[in-house]
Amino acid sequence: MSDFLNLPSPLVVLKSDFLEKKGINLWIKREDLIHPHLAGNKWRKLEFNIQEMRKTQKKGIITFGGAYSNHIYATAAAGQLFDFPTIGIIRGEVTLPLNSRLSFATEAGMKIEYVDRTTYRDKEKLASIYQTRFPEYYFLPEGGTNMHAIPGCARTVAEIKEQLSLMPDYICLACGTGGTLAGIISGLNGESRGLGFSVLKGDFHQRDIRQLLSDAEITDPKNWSINTDYHFGGYARRSVELDQFIIAFKKNYGIPLEWIYTGKLLYGIFDLIEKGFFPNGSRIVVIHTGGLVD
């Protein structure tokens, strides 16, 4: 199913005087290069959900997200590439002209429906409404996060181990719904530490990730944690300082970041390196989970 995808995704070492001075070995796992439209953790989470859709003989996928959702974009792309219909339920009201993500989704064949924010917040009611209306569709939660997302994300760890010929000390990634980190945790086998960087305000990730692991019947290895210090005010919030870091990072390392996920992640990692959080000689792999750069 994935013959035209760039797998395994490249693992790129970063070199700089700063990293050398701090005694840190840093690599970036370029999941953003898997495919132009199915990049990053979106493909990892979709892969086994598409298989489950086929297995349960559903005709297509119905899923949920905001107007700027990378998940909506990727699901529409998957439907077009693998020839199945998609429906996207979008939080909020219609805003014309459509932004780049929703324009792409509709051009890829996704049927778009809008739901007011109050209804959207009641996840159980929302699921009930659309499962009743579209029983022939496979129901995929917001962000693509469920137990079937876990094995796809765990494959990233196997690739890292093969590419490095060892396990790093830390595998770091940004966290939205927590599904990707749950998959990474499941693939660690106690050989490394998973470190998530929340892009949202609040301290709910640990509960949600433990529930995902439990749903997938995976024993929590407890070699992971969530850092909540670098959300910059919450989801889709940014600052001049963050924007300047993203610009400087691309100039110094040639790798684009966006300000919702990967910019906050790398800002946090470099700040922790500066503060001496990681021991001298640490091997760190950062997972670049993609995301569109507007």
N, C-alpha and C positions, 0 to 999 in steps of 0.2 A: 504493500500500500504506500510505502514511503520512498520508492525508488528515485523520485526526482527531488528529494530533500537532501540538504547538505549535512549528512550525518556520518560519523560523529562530528559535532560542531567543533570548530577550532579552539584550541587552548593556547592563549597568547601570554607570554611572559612580559611583565612590565619592568622597565629599567629606568632608574633615575638616581641622581645623587642623593635625594631625600630618602628613598627606600634603602639604598646601600648604607647610608649613615645610620639608619635606624635598625639595620640588620634584618630586614624583612624581605622574604621571597614571596612575590605576589604574581599571580596569574589571573587572567580573565577568561572565563569560559564563554565564548561568543555565541550564545544561543540565539542572539539577534540575527545571526547569519544563516540560520537553518533554511529559511525560505523568505522571499520578499513580503509575502502576505500571511505566512503561518510561522512567524518567527517566535523565538524565545519559549517561555513556558507555556504559551498558548497551544502550540502543537503537542507538547509533552502531556498536557492535560486533556487534549482532545483525542489523542490516538486511541486509547482504550475505551473512551466513551463512544467513539464511532463504531468500534468493534461491538460494543454492547448494544448499540442501536441496531446493527445488522442482526445480531444474535436474537434479539427480542422481536425482530421482524417489524420494526417501526419504519415508517416511510421517510422520516426526516427528523430534524432537531428543532425544538423550540427552547429558547433561552432568554436571558434577561440582562439588562445593563443600562448604564447611563448613556447620555447622548455622545459622550466621548470615549466609550468603552472599547478598549483594544480587544476584549473578548468577543464582543459583537462583530467587530471587523474580522477577526480570525475565523469565527464560526461561519460567517458568510463566505469567506474565502474557501474554507474546507468544503462547504456545500457545493460550490462551483467546481472545485478541483476533483472531488470524489463523487459528484453527480447525485446529490440528494437535496431536497428542498429544506429551507430554513425559515424560521420565524423569529424575529427579534422583538421582544417587549421592552419598550424604552421608557425609562422613568422621566416624567415631566410632560410638558406640552410641546406641540409641534413648533419648531422654529425654522423659518425659511429665510434664506436658502439653507439647505442641509449642509452641515459641516463635512469635512473630508472623510470622516469615518463612516457616517451614515450614507453619504453619497456613494462611497465604495460599496457598502453593504447592499444598497438597493440595486446598484449596477451589477452586482454579483448574483442577484436573484432573490435576496432575502426579502420577505414580506415584513414590513415594519408596522407595529401598532404602538400607540402611546397610552400610558396609564398615569393618572394623577398621582402625585407624590404620597398622599395619604394612603391610598389603596396599595401603592407599591411597598410601603413600609410593613404592611401586614403580610409577611412572606407565606404563611400557611393559607390565608384566604386567596392570595394571588395565585399560588400553585393550584389550589382547588378550582378556581375559575377557569384557568387555561387547560388544565388536564381534562376538565369536563368538555370544554369546547373543542379541543384537539386531541382526542384519545389515541389517534393513530400516530402521534408524534412522540419522540423520545424527549423526556423532560430533563433539561440540563440546568442546574442552578446558576445563579449569577457568578461570573468569574470562572465558570467551568469546574468549580471545586466540589468534588464528592469522592467517594471511595475509589471510583474508577480512574480518577486523575492521579492517584498515588503511584501505581506501577510505572507509568510513563515518566514521571518526574524522578523516580528512583533510578531509571536508566542513565540519567545524567551523572550520577555518582559512579556507576560502573565505567562509564566512558572516561571520567576524570582519573580513576585508578589505573586504567589501561594506558592512558596518554602520559601520565607521570611515572608509571611503573611503581607507584607507592600511593599511599593516602596522605593528603595534606593534614596539617594540624587543625585548620579551620576551613569550613565551606560557608561562605557568606552570601546572603541574598536579601532582596527587598521582600516585604510581606504586605499583601493586601488582604485577601481572604484566608491566607495561611495554607492553602492547598499544596503549593509547590514545596514549602518547607516540610510539610508532612511527608511528602514523597521523598525528599532528600533525607530526612530522618530515617525513613524506612530502609534506605539504601546504605546507611553508614555502617551498620553491623558493629557499632562500638569502636570503629577504627579512627574516628575523627570527631570534631565537634561542629554541630550546625549552629550558626549564628544568624538569626533573622533581624532585619531592621524594619520596624513598622513604619508605614507611610501614613498611618491613621492615628488619631488621638484615641486614647483609651487602652485598657489593659485586659483585652478579651481574647487575644490570640492563643494564649496557653490553653485556655478552656476549649476553644474551637479545634485546635490541633490535636489535643488529647482525644476529643470526640471523633475526629476523622480517623485517627489511628485505631481507636476502639472499633469503629464501624468496619474497618478493613481487617480486623482481628490481628492487629500488629501490637506486640508488647512495646510499651514506651521505654526506649533505652535510656532516657533522661540525659543524654549527652547533647543537649541543645538548650538554647535560651533566646529570648527576644529582647532587643534593645529598643526602647521607646523614646530615645532622646533626640531623634533626628527627623521628626515628621514635619517640621517647619510650620506648625499650626494646624495640621490636619491634611486630609486627602485633597490633592490638587491645589494645595497652598504652596506658595513659593516666596522667596525673598531675593533682594539684589545680591546678597552674599552667595546664595545658592546658584543663581544665574551666572555669577562671575566664576564660581568654581567649575561649572559645566563648560564654560567657554575655555578656561585655562586647561582643563583636563583634555579636551579635544586637541588643543594646540600642542600640549606636551606629549600626549600618547597616541593621538590620531584616532581615538575611539569616541563616537558620538554617544551622549547620554541625553535622557529627557528628564524633566523636572518632577514628574509624578512618582517614579519608582527609582530608576537607576542613578539619577543625580543625587538623590538623598542617600542612597546606599553608599556610593563611593565617597561622598562628603563625610559620612559617618565613619567609614573605615579609615580614611586618611586622618581624620581628627583623632580617632582612637590610637592610630599609630604614633601621631605626634605626642599624645599624652602617655605613651608607654604601656598601653593596655595589653598589647601583644608582646610576649617575651622575645628577646633577641633570638634570631634564627628561625622564627616562626615561618611555616609554609602556609600561605593563605590562597585559596581559590575563591574568586568572586564570580558568581553566576550572573552574567548579563542577560536578564530575562526579556530583553527587547523593549517594545513600546515605541509608538510613533513619535517622531520629533517634529513638532509643529513650529 
